[in-house]
Amino acid sequence: MQRRLRTGDARVDSLVQLYEHLHRNPELSYYEEKTAARLGRGATRHVDVTENVGEHGFVAVMRNSDGPVVMERTDLGGLPVVEQTGRGYASDVRTSDDQGRDVGVMHACGHDIRMVVRRRGAGARQERRWRGTVVMIGQPAEERVDGARLMLADGLFEKFPNRIRRGAARGRRPAGGQGGLHAGLCDGERRFGRHHRARRGRTQPGRYKTKDPVVLAAQIVLALQTIVSRETSPLDSAVVTVRSIHGGDKHNVISDEVKMQLTVRTYADETRQRVLDSIRRISLYTASGRSVPADREPIVTVLEKESTPSTYNDPRSQNLAGVAENIGGGECGRNRSRDGRRRLFVVWANRR
């Protein structure tokens, strides 16, 4: 019989208040100063907190005699999204981004709930008998990827133990549950900047003398859809998404440039490289087919600073199944996913 925490319980009410506060007051990547202070300094009693690790990151260490070391991570930042949920605790924050644009800010990726889960986990350990060391990482700039590098450059693995258990909020899992996936856990991401250049001109009468980059960009966007549907095995995994496209500034002038931003997600390294090669090939050949001169060909750039490799679980993490059952009183099971990779899932069933 699963036991659910209910409002009226002081612990639950404090967590709800924390969640609503974090959701109502998001901060963009590189600017999570107040979020880090709220979560880090108030972690729990008997915790050593080191602030400003990798700019606004923090590391909180809980020690209880000798024992194993576990490092847990949570993200801190929000996204440049205007919230339209209508919730009483909805964010109405607006700020300027790095390009000086006025943007809304929202926790649209679940970082707010992840922070609350980590806080509750730290508190739960103080209520139970356990031995060892737990290290909680508050990582800044996760949405821009660079926060991890900043913390590593600041000596994260040299100054603190380095066994990591990564957590993520999944909307399709039932509340109160926890799970994991062996082998591929999180797909790697590559972010692109692409410039399509052409000859500038007036729409009338000289448009036939130009190479319109807006039309070229539209053709490339459609052609990119075939990378997954026609070049990738259905047993593999890949995503190619055009997230941003900007070109032109006047209705009667053909611009000389269109800028596009893409996201590529894959598990396998060889799949990732093939997808990247296909993006370059499609961009260049589409331009060539429209007689775009060599000095005006599309420029394809991988934004390495905002890219990550795939995450794979160590098979030895199977041992966590028994640990989860012992700590949480849960029921643990294993099955195989459709692609044959082994999955581990744990359902909390805290018994009265």
GISUL-V212393 format. One record per backbone hydrogen bond with DSSP energy under -1.0 kcal/mol. NH is the residue of the N-H (numbers start at 1). CO is the residue of the C=O. E is the energy in kcal/mol with one decimal. If there is no record, write none. Layout:
BEGIN
NH|CO|E  NH|CO|E
END
This chain:
BEGIN
9|6|-1.6  13|9|-2.8  14|10|-2.0  15|11|-1.7  16|12|-2.6  17|13|-2.4  18|14|-2.0  19|15|-2.8  20|16|-2.7  21|17|-2.2  22|18|-2.7  23|19|-2.9  24|20|-2.2  25|21|-1.3  31|28|-2.1  36|32|-2.6  37|33|-1.9  38|34|-2.4  39|35|-2.3  40|36|-2.9  41|37|-1.5  43|40|-1.4  48|61|-2.4  50|59|-3.0  53|57|-2.5  58|138|-1.6  59|50|-2.2  60|136|-2.8  61|48|-2.8  62|134|-3.2  64|132|-2.5  70|133|-2.4  71|163|-2.6  72|135|-3.3  74|137|-2.5  76|139|-1.4  78|27|-3.2  79|106|-3.1  81|79|-2.4  90|87|-1.6  95|103|-2.6  97|101|-2.3  100|97|-2.0  103|95|-3.1  105|93|-1.7  106|79|-2.3  108|106|-1.6  114|110|-1.9  115|111|-2.1  116|112|-1.7  117|113|-2.4  118|114|-2.2  119|115|-2.2  120|116|-2.7  121|117|-2.5  122|118|-2.0  123|119|-2.0  124|120|-2.8  125|121|-1.6  132|64|-1.8  133|68|-2.6  134|62|-2.5  135|70|-2.9  136|60|-3.2  137|72|-3.6  138|58|-3.0  139|74|-3.0  145|142|-1.1  146|144|-1.2  147|141|-1.6  148|145|-1.2  150|146|-2.2  151|147|-2.1  152|148|-2.4  153|149|-2.7  154|150|-1.1  155|152|-1.8  156|151|-1.7  159|155|-2.9  160|156|-1.5  165|71|-3.2  173|170|-1.4  177|174|-1.6  178|346|-2.5  180|344|-2.9  182|342|-1.6  185|311|-2.6  186|311|-1.3  188|266|-3.0  189|308|-1.5  190|264|-2.6  192|262|-2.3  193|301|-2.4  194|260|-2.5  195|299|-2.0  196|258|-3.0  198|256|-1.7  201|254|-1.5  203|252|-1.6  209|206|-1.6  210|207|-1.4  216|212|-2.0  217|213|-2.6  218|214|-2.0  219|215|-2.2  220|216|-2.2  221|217|-2.5  222|218|-1.7  223|219|-2.1  224|220|-2.3  226|223|-1.6  227|224|-1.5  229|225|-1.4  230|226|-2.5  236|233|-1.8  239|265|-1.9  241|263|-2.6  243|261|-2.2  244|261|-1.6  246|259|-2.8  253|250|-1.4  254|201|-3.3  258|196|-2.1  259|246|-3.3  260|194|-2.6  261|244|-2.7  262|192|-1.1  263|241|-2.5  264|190|-2.6  265|239|-2.2  266|188|-1.5  272|268|-2.1  273|269|-2.3  274|270|-2.0  275|271|-2.4  276|272|-2.4  277|273|-2.4  278|274|-2.1  279|275|-2.1  280|276|-1.9  281|277|-2.6  282|278|-2.9  283|279|-2.1  284|280|-2.5  285|281|-2.8  286|282|-2.1  287|283|-1.7  288|284|-2.5  289|285|-2.4  291|288|-2.0  292|287|-2.3  296|293|-2.1  297|294|-1.2  299|195|-2.4  301|193|-2.3  303|191|-3.4  304|302|-1.7  306|303|-1.7  307|304|-1.6  308|189|-2.4  311|186|-2.7  313|183|-1.9  317|314|-2.8  318|315|-1.8  319|316|-2.0  320|317|-2.0  321|318|-1.8  323|319|-1.4  324|320|-3.0  325|321|-2.1  326|322|-2.3  327|323|-2.6  328|324|-2.8  329|325|-1.7  331|347|-2.4  333|345|-2.5  335|343|-1.3  337|341|-2.7  340|337|-2.0  343|335|-2.9  344|180|-1.7  345|333|-2.4  346|178|-2.5  347|331|-2.5
END
